[in-house]
Amino acid sequence: MAGRIAEHPILGKQEKGRIVTFTYNGKPMQGYEGEPIAAALKAAGVMIHRYTKKQHKPRGIFCAIGRCTDCVMVVNGKPNIRTCVTPLEEGMTVQTQYGVSAQPDGQEG
């Protein structure tokens, strides 16, 4: 698996967990259990996490410490999850988010 962040500014030293499978927009992917979802996505080449509501502009990791909303995604059906500080778990479903309070299908809810 590709290189990962060894020490996160908020989460501290990152211990590599076991390799787990999750889905990103319906596509199976793998990452290390417990690492931030955003780290697993970045290692897989995924740079866009959401699109802004008004101008449909792409957003991805920005602060990486959970303070902004650029990395929010729909995780297990719940929107607005900060993927930079949310640990990856086996079987998670991760989807691109549209707007800050969007539903998984892009419809505002």
Secondary structure, DSSP 4 states (H G I P E B T S, - for coil): -----SEETTTEE-----EEEEEETTEEEEEETTSBHHHHHHHTT----EE-TTT--EE--SSSSSSSSTTEEEETTEEEEETTTSBP-TT-EEE-EESSSB-TTS-B-
